[in-house]
Amino acid sequence: MSRIAILATDGFEQSELMEPRARLKAAGHDVDVISPKAGEIRGWRHTDWGESVPVDVELSKASPDDYDALVLPGGQMNPDVLRQDAAALDFVRAFDRAGKPLAAICHAPWLLVETGIAKDRDVTSWPSVRTDLVNAGAHWKDAEVVVDGQLITSRKPDDIPAFVKAIEARLH
């Protein structure tokens, strides 16, 4: 089976990390949570802090070459912090350059804006990120999942089943 990286930091939308991770593991994939910080990162659940998850690999020690796909959970805080981290942006760009599945949900497409990956691509996102994507040259669509080559985007937690199904389809 495939080895999948989930890049996140404190403030990730809890369901957007936990559910894809659980579904991908249940399908037999190895899944590592990667973060700029070691130890644990804490999720955001609706209106307050949620559960913490252990970081499997610190970003400074992670190599995109070791993974078959990258998943970027949303939440407002998580991608906003990561888009200011040069190492995180380089990690995301490496998956795009390699043509590996790159999946972003909710606010995570901010990382696609910051890296330049969104330009001329079909994408979706949380509605408030739409203008940023359009201004970055993306073609925004209101759909539960949008697939453009190896790039997979979804809007919100309700879209997670379709999001994970699209990730798995790109892995086979």
C-alpha positions in Angstrom: 0.0 0.0 0.0 0.9 3.7 -0.2 2.6 5.9 2.3 0.8 9.2 2.9 1.9 12.4 4.6 -0.5 14.7 6.4 1.1 18.1 6.9 -0.4 20.1 9.7 0.3 22.2 12.8 -1.8 23.5 15.8 -5.2 24.7 14.8 -6.0 22.1 12.1 -9.7 21.4 11.7 -10.0 18.2 13.8 -12.3 16.3 11.5 -10.2 17.1 8.4 -7.1 15.4 9.8 -8.6 12.7 11.9 -11.2 11.3 9.5 -9.0 11.1 6.3 -6.2 9.6 8.4 -8.6 7.0 9.9 -10.1 6.2 6.5 -6.8 5.9 4.7 -5.3 3.7 7.5 -8.4 1.5 7.4 -7.8 1.1 3.6 -4.3 -0.2 4.4 -2.2 2.9 3.8 0.6 4.0 6.1 -0.1 7.6 7.2 2.3 9.9 8.9 1.4 13.3 10.5 4.2 15.7 9.7 4.5 19.1 11.4 7.1 21.8 11.9 7.0 21.1 15.6 7.7 17.9 17.4 5.6 16.1 20.0 1.9 16.8 19.5 -0.3 19.2 17.6 -3.7 20.3 18.7 -6.9 20.4 16.6 -9.7 22.9 16.4 -13.2 21.5 16.8 -16.0 23.8 15.7 -15.5 26.7 18.1 -12.8 25.6 20.5 -9.7 23.5 20.9 -10.1 19.9 20.2 -7.9 16.8 20.5 -4.2 16.6 20.1 -2.5 14.1 17.8 1.1 12.9 17.9 3.5 14.1 15.3 5.0 11.1 13.6 7.8 13.0 11.7 9.1 16.5 12.3 9.0 18.5 9.0 12.8 19.1 9.2 13.3 15.3 9.1 10.7 14.5 6.5 11.4 13.9 2.8 8.7 14.1 0.1 10.6 11.2 -1.6 9.4 8.9 1.2 5.7 9.5 0.5 3.3 8.7 -2.3 0.8 11.5 -1.5 0.2 14.6 0.6 -2.9 15.6 2.5 -3.4 19.1 3.7 -6.2 19.5 6.3 -7.8 22.9 6.7 -9.0 25.0 9.6 -8.3 28.7 9.6 -5.2 28.7 11.8 -3.4 25.7 10.4 -2.9 26.7 6.8 -2.4 30.3 7.7 0.6 29.4 9.9 2.0 26.9 7.4 1.8 29.3 4.5 4.4 31.4 6.3 6.8 28.5 6.8 9.3 28.2 3.9 10.0 24.5 4.7 6.3 23.6 4.6 5.9 25.4 1.3 8.9 23.6 -0.2 7.4 20.3 1.0 4.1 21.0 -0.7 5.8 22.2 -3.9 7.8 18.9 -4.0 4.7 16.8 -4.3 3.4 19.0 -7.1 6.7 18.9 -9.0 6.8 15.1 -8.6 3.2 14.7 -9.9 2.2 12.9 -6.7 -1.4 13.2 -5.4 -1.7 16.5 -3.5 -5.0 16.9 -1.6 -6.2 20.1 0.2 -9.5 20.6 2.0 -11.4 23.7 3.4 -8.8 26.5 4.1 -5.8 24.4 3.1 -5.9 25.6 -0.5 -4.3 28.8 0.9 -1.1 26.7 0.6 -1.8 26.2 -3.1 -2.1 30.0 -3.5 1.1 30.6 -1.5 3.1 28.1 -3.5 1.8 29.2 -6.9 0.3 25.7 -7.5 -3.3 27.1 -7.8 -2.6 29.1 -11.0 -4.5 27.8 -14.0 -5.9 24.8 -12.0 -9.5 23.7 -11.3 -10.0 23.9 -7.5 -12.6 24.2 -4.7 -12.3 25.3 -1.1 -14.2 26.8 1.8 -16.2 29.7 0.4 -14.1 32.4 2.1 -11.0 31.2 0.3 -12.6 31.5 -3.2 -11.4 35.1 -3.8 -7.8 34.3 -2.9 -7.8 31.3 -5.3 -9.4 33.3 -8.1 -6.9 36.1 -7.6 -4.1 33.5 -7.7 -5.3 32.5 -11.2 -7.3 29.4 -10.2 -10.6 28.3 -11.7 -12.9 27.9 -8.6 -15.8 25.5 -8.6 -18.5 24.8 -6.0 -18.3 21.0 -5.8 -17.6 18.4 -3.0 -14.4 17.4 -4.7 -12.5 18.8 -7.7 -9.7 16.8 -9.3 -7.3 18.5 -11.7 -4.6 16.0 -12.6 -3.0 14.9 -9.3 -4.5 17.9 -7.4 -7.5 17.1 -5.3 -9.5 19.8 -3.4 -12.7 19.7 -1.3 -14.8 22.4 0.5 -15.6 21.2 4.0 -15.9 18.3 6.5 -19.1 17.1 4.9 -17.0 16.4 1.7 -14.5 14.1 3.5 -15.9 10.8 2.1 -15.6 12.1 -1.5 -12.2 13.7 -0.7 -10.8 10.4 0.6 -12.3 8.4 -2.3 -10.6 10.8 -4.8 -7.2 10.5 -3.0 -7.5 6.7 -3.1 -8.4 6.8 -6.8 -5.2 8.7 -7.6 -3.1 6.2 -5.6 -4.1 3.3 -7.8 
